[in-house]
């Protein structure tokens, strides 16, 4: 699953979070959280679910749709 960087960052902005804050909410290192935003990075459904939960959104809101 590919993370939609723009949508994820909009959700972060809505909550007033930066990537370091997101990392803390996820319980991972800041570098790990930054890796999630790299273009083409394939994330597991479990990871996407954790990110969505931390951002208080549905997972479908932060993944790129395949077209």
C-alpha positions as CSV (number, residue, x, y, z in Angstrom):
1,X,0.0,0.0,0.0
2,X,1.3,3.4,-0.9
3,X,0.8,6.3,1.4
4,X,-0.6,9.4,-0.1
5,X,1.8,11.9,1.3
6,X,-0.4,15.0,0.6
7,X,-3.4,13.5,2.3
8,X,-1.4,12.2,5.3
9,X,0.3,15.6,5.7
10,X,-3.1,17.3,5.6
11,X,-4.4,15.0,8.3
12,X,-1.2,15.8,10.3
13,X,-1.8,19.6,9.8
14,X,-5.4,19.2,11.0
15,X,-4.1,17.7,14.3
16,X,-1.1,20.1,14.5
17,X,1.4,17.4,14.2
18,X,4.8,17.3,12.5
19,X,6.6,14.0,11.6
20,X,8.4,13.9,14.9
21,X,5.0,14.1,16.7
22,X,3.6,11.4,14.5
23,X,6.6,9.2,15.2
24,X,5.9,9.6,19.0
25,X,2.2,8.7,18.5
26,X,3.3,5.6,16.5
27,X,6.0,4.6,19.0
28,X,8.7,4.6,16.3
29,X,11.9,6.5,15.7
30,X,11.5,9.8,13.8
31,X,13.7,8.3,11.0
32,X,11.3,5.4,10.7
33,X,8.3,7.7,10.4
34,X,10.1,9.7,7.7
35,X,10.7,6.5,5.7
36,X,6.9,6.0,5.5
37,X,6.7,9.2,3.4
38,X,9.3,8.2,0.8
39,X,7.9,7.9,-2.7
40,X,7.2,4.4,-3.8
41,X,7.5,3.0,-0.3
42,X,5.2,0.0,0.0
43,X,3.7,-0.2,3.5
44,X,1.9,-3.1,5.1
45,X,-1.8,-2.8,5.8
46,X,-0.9,-3.0,9.5
47,X,1.4,0.0,9.2
48,X,-1.1,2.0,7.2
49,X,-3.7,1.1,9.9
50,X,-1.5,2.4,12.7
51,X,-0.8,5.7,10.8
52,X,-4.5,6.2,10.1
53,X,-5.3,5.6,13.8
54,X,-2.7,8.1,14.9
55,X,-4.1,10.6,12.4
56,X,-7.7,9.9,13.4
57,X,-8.7,9.1,9.8
58,X,-9.9,6.0,7.9
59,X,-7.0,4.2,6.2
60,X,-8.6,4.7,2.8
61,X,-8.2,8.4,3.3
62,X,-4.4,8.2,3.3
63,X,-3.5,5.6,0.7
64,X,-3.0,6.3,-3.0
65,X,-5.8,4.8,-5.1
66,X,-4.5,2.6,-7.9
67,X,-5.6,4.0,-11.3
